[in-house]
Amino acid sequence: MSECEPKDSEEQYLIEIVEWDFGLHLSISPAAQSQEHRFQGGLLYSRSLTILGTVVSPENQSGKAIRLTFVPFGSDVQFGPDSLQELGQLREVIDQASAFQLTSTLILPEDALPLTVNALASVWKFLHLWTEGQPSTRAAVTGYSFSRGR
């Protein structure tokens, strides 16, 4: 089985990327903010990458609008049996007023952020997402990859 093929218990989503945005937030930390959550002693600093897309497959989700938020993580995050065992989650949106039927929050290695933004601006057009579970309750994301073609 190749790395890009889903396991029997997984479902694969193909998402066409419609647009994306990279957000950066920087501000002075409030006095109540703990020192360990401050950047360089006195700042709040966060980055996020948001992708808007349309589900191509699976067929039962085809045509649904999806918003995916990628949050960078550093070397302090660990994976394995006693640590993280997923890369994020996928959920159906309950809010009828939302423009999206699905939403996902995913983690992305901090070192991969510049390459990801550059490739989104030039060649990547699709996102492949592997999940376990149902998005109606909360599906765990077990893998994802980007590509220029389906």
C-alpha positions as CSV (number, residue, x, y, z in Angstrom):
1,M,0.0,0.0,0.0
2,S,1.4,3.4,-0.9
3,E,1.6,6.3,1.6
4,C,-1.1,8.1,-0.4
5,E,-3.6,5.3,-0.3
6,P,-6.1,5.3,2.6
7,K,-6.3,2.5,5.1
8,D,-9.5,0.4,5.1
9,S,-10.9,2.4,8.0
10,E,-10.1,5.8,6.4
11,E,-12.1,7.9,4.0
12,Q,-10.4,10.1,1.5
13,Y,-11.6,13.6,0.6
14,L,-10.5,15.5,-2.5
15,I,-10.9,19.2,-2.1
16,E,-10.5,21.7,-4.9
17,I,-8.8,24.9,-3.5
18,V,-10.9,27.9,-4.4
19,E,-8.9,30.6,-2.5
20,W,-6.6,30.9,0.5
21,D,-5.4,33.6,2.9
22,F,-2.5,33.8,5.3
23,G,-3.2,35.7,8.5
24,L,-0.7,37.2,10.9
25,H,-1.6,38.7,14.3
26,L,0.9,40.6,16.4
27,S,0.1,42.7,19.5
28,I,1.4,43.7,22.9
29,S,0.5,41.0,25.5
30,P,-2.0,42.1,28.1
31,A,-0.7,42.3,31.6
32,A,-2.7,39.2,32.6
33,Q,-1.1,37.0,29.9
34,S,1.2,34.4,31.5
35,Q,4.9,34.8,30.6
36,E,5.1,31.4,29.0
37,H,2.5,32.4,26.4
38,R,4.3,35.6,25.4
39,F,6.5,35.9,22.4
40,Q,9.9,37.6,23.1
41,G,8.7,38.5,26.5
42,G,5.8,40.8,25.7
43,L,4.0,40.0,22.5
44,L,1.1,37.9,21.3
45,Y,2.1,36.4,17.9
46,S,0.0,34.0,15.8
47,R,-0.1,32.9,12.2
48,S,-2.8,30.9,10.4
49,L,-3.4,29.7,6.9
50,T,-7.0,29.5,5.8
51,I,-8.1,27.6,2.7
52,L,-11.6,27.8,1.2
53,G,-12.6,25.0,-1.1
54,T,-15.2,22.7,-2.6
55,V,-15.3,19.0,-1.9
56,V,-14.9,16.9,-5.1
57,S,-15.1,13.5,-3.4
58,P,-16.4,11.4,-1.7
59,E,-19.6,11.5,-3.7
60,N,-21.8,11.9,-0.6
61,Q,-20.0,15.2,0.3
62,S,-19.4,16.4,-3.3
63,G,-20.1,20.1,-3.9
64,K,-20.0,21.1,-0.3
65,A,-18.1,24.2,0.7
66,I,-15.3,23.7,3.2
67,R,-13.1,26.0,5.2
68,L,-9.8,24.6,6.5
69,T,-7.6,26.4,9.0
70,F,-3.9,25.4,9.3
71,V,-2.2,26.2,12.5
72,P,1.6,26.0,12.6
73,F,3.3,23.9,15.3
74,G,6.9,23.7,16.5
75,S,9.3,21.0,17.6
76,D,7.8,20.9,21.0
77,V,4.7,19.0,19.7
78,Q,5.1,15.2,19.9
79,F,3.2,12.4,18.2
80,G,2.6,8.8,19.2
81,P,0.6,6.6,21.6
82,D,1.1,9.0,24.6
83,S,0.9,12.2,22.5
84,L,-1.0,13.5,19.5
85,Q,-2.4,10.8,17.2
86,E,-4.1,13.0,14.6
87,L,-3.3,16.0,12.5
88,G,-6.6,17.8,13.2
89,Q,-10.3,17.3,12.8
90,L,-13.2,17.6,10.3
91,R,-16.7,18.6,11.3
92,E,-20.0,19.3,9.7
93,V,-21.1,22.9,10.3
94,I,-24.3,23.2,12.3
95,D,-24.9,26.9,11.8
96,Q,-27.4,27.4,9.0
97,A,-26.1,30.9,8.3
98,S,-22.6,29.7,7.6
99,A,-21.4,29.7,4.0
100,F,-19.6,26.4,4.7
101,Q,-21.0,22.9,5.2
102,L,-17.7,21.5,6.5
103,T,-14.9,22.9,8.5
104,S,-11.5,21.6,9.5
105,T,-8.6,22.6,11.7
106,L,-5.3,21.1,10.9
107,I,-1.8,21.4,12.2
108,L,1.2,22.2,9.9
109,P,4.9,22.0,10.8
110,E,6.1,25.5,11.3
111,D,9.1,24.8,9.0
112,A,6.7,23.9,6.2
113,L,4.7,27.2,6.3
114,P,6.9,29.2,3.8
115,L,6.9,26.4,1.3
116,T,3.2,25.9,1.7
117,V,2.3,29.5,1.1
118,N,4.6,29.7,-1.9
119,A,3.2,26.5,-3.5
120,L,-0.4,27.6,-2.9
121,A,0.4,30.9,-4.7
122,S,1.9,29.0,-7.7
123,V,1.0,25.3,-8.3
124,W,-1.1,23.6,-5.7
125,K,-4.8,23.4,-6.7
126,F,-6.1,20.3,-4.7
127,L,-5.9,19.0,-1.1
128,H,-6.2,15.3,-0.3
129,L,-7.5,14.7,3.2
130,W,-7.7,11.3,5.0
131,T,-10.1,10.9,7.9
132,E,-11.3,8.4,10.4
133,G,-14.9,8.8,11.8
134,Q,-17.8,10.8,10.7
135,P,-17.7,14.6,10.2
136,S,-21.3,14.7,11.7
137,T,-19.8,13.9,15.1
138,R,-16.0,14.7,14.5
139,A,-13.7,12.9,12.1
140,A,-10.0,12.7,13.0
141,V,-7.7,13.8,10.2
142,T,-4.9,11.1,9.9
143,G,-3.2,12.6,6.8
144,Y,-3.2,15.2,4.2
145,S,-1.3,16.2,1.1
146,F,-1.4,18.9,-1.6
147,S,-1.2,18.4,-5.3
148,R,-1.4,20.3,-8.6
149,G,-3.8,17.8,-10.1
150,R,-6.3,15.3,-8.9
